[in-house]
Amino acid sequence: MSAPWVASSAELPQQGQTVEFLLDGRDVAMDGTYVHQIFRSHWSDYNVGRVRNWRLADAHPSVAHA
């Protein structure tokens, strides 16, 4: 079960936490890390003002076995 979404206007993650986040105007979540007021993904950095919602990333994601 995934963590609930949190509005970035209400609360921010703790420094260094691994999160999923949604940018304003987008519906696809990105994986990243929250560091120094920045949501950092693999591709880019996004300041808090661009992030609509976030949630803690799953600590133990499902692993598919062949």
N, C-alpha and C positions, 0 to 999 in steps of 0.2 A: 504494500500500500504506500502510495506517495504522500509526502507531506503536503499540507494545505498551502495554497497560494497566499502571499502576504503583499499588500499594497506597499510599494516603496515609500509612499507618502506617509504611511503609518509607522513603519519600522524598517530598519535595515539589518542585514546579517552582521554577524561578528567578523572581525578582521580575519581573513584567511579561509573563511568557510567556502566549501564547494557548494555551488548552487545551480539551479536552473532559473532562467529569467526570460521575461517577455518584454520586448521593446514596445513603446507606444506605436500603435498602428500596425502591429504584427501579431500573428496568431501562432507562430511556431516558436517553441521554446529553444533557447540556446543553453548549452552547458558552459560553466565557467567558474570563476573564483572572484570573491569580493575582496578587494584590496584598496585601501586608502581612498574611499569614496568613489571607486571605479568598479564596475562589473567587467571583468576581463574574460573574453572568450578566446578560443584558439586563433581566431582571425583578427580581432580588434578589441579595443577598450571602449566602454560606454559609460558616460558619467551618469550619476544617479537620476538626473532630470530626464533622461531618455528611457529609463526603465520603469515600466508600468507595474509589474508584479514580479515576485521572486518566490522561490521555495528552496528548502534544503534539498540537495541531491540525495538520491537513495544511497545509503551507505553500502548496501550489498545488492547491486543490480542483478537481475536474472541473467543467468548464463545458459545459452543454448548449447546442448551437447549433440553431436552427430551420431 
